[in-house]
Amino acid sequence: MILFFISGSFSALFAIIAELVAFSFLTPSGVGIDPWNLNNIGIPFSVILMTLAVVAVIEESLKFLVLARQTVRATEASTDWLRFVVFGIGFTVTEIAFASISSGNGSLIPIGAMAGLLVLHVLTAFLYGKAVGSRRNRLRLIYAVGILIHLSYDILLALA
């Protein structure tokens, strides 16, 4: 069980690193993009949408790949829902910790955003885990649904 928490944490860490690398190529020099405060910095909505889509694809891709590998490796009860929940919690804890550290003043992100992140990452981890463990050929559909759920959450958060 702890392996799923650690895997969730590491996949979040690698997602954060991949996002920072992607943003270094996507954003103009000297412009920082804060995903918690996109609507107040004068960036066109199309750029905001592209940024949020990149975040969703990176995070969900790494989550899907790591969780799929862990689920295939788990020999007993590979469809155990609690493992997927623990993976999502590990992912969320790491993302919240990074967001709090990178805020500059060390303050936590709003509690509503934390709750939303928890629901988002647990839900998508659960969907991916069940899809990989079910042996049905719906992985692409579930992956696309996960990205759409993530993108929808990010858009709502950015526009709030």
Stockholm file with secondary structure:
# STOCKHOLM 1.0

chainA/1-160         MILFFISGSFSALFAIIAELVAFSFLTPSGVGIDPWNLNNIGIPFSVILMTLAVVAVIEESLKFLVLARQTVRATEASTDWLRFVVFGIGFTVTEIAFASISSGNGSLIPIGAMAGLLVLHVLTAFLYGKAVGSRRNRLRLIYAVGILIHLSYDILLALA
#=GR chainA/1-160 SS CHHHHHHHHHHHHHHHHHHHHHHHHHSCTTCCCCTTSGGGTTCCHHHHHHHHHHHHHHHHHHHHHHHHHHHHHCCSCTTCHHHHHHHHHHHHHHHHHHHHHHTSSCCCCCHHHHHHHHHHHHHHHHHHHHHHHHCCSCHHHHHHHHHHHHHHHHHHHHHC
#=GC SS_cons         CHHHHHHHHHHHHHHHHHHHHHHHHHSCTTCCCCTTSGGGTTCCHHHHHHHHHHHHHHHHHHHHHHHHHHHHHCCSCTTCHHHHHHHHHHHHHHHHHHHHHHTSSCCCCCHHHHHHHHHHHHHHHHHHHHHHHHCCSCHHHHHHHHHHHHHHHHHHHHHC
//
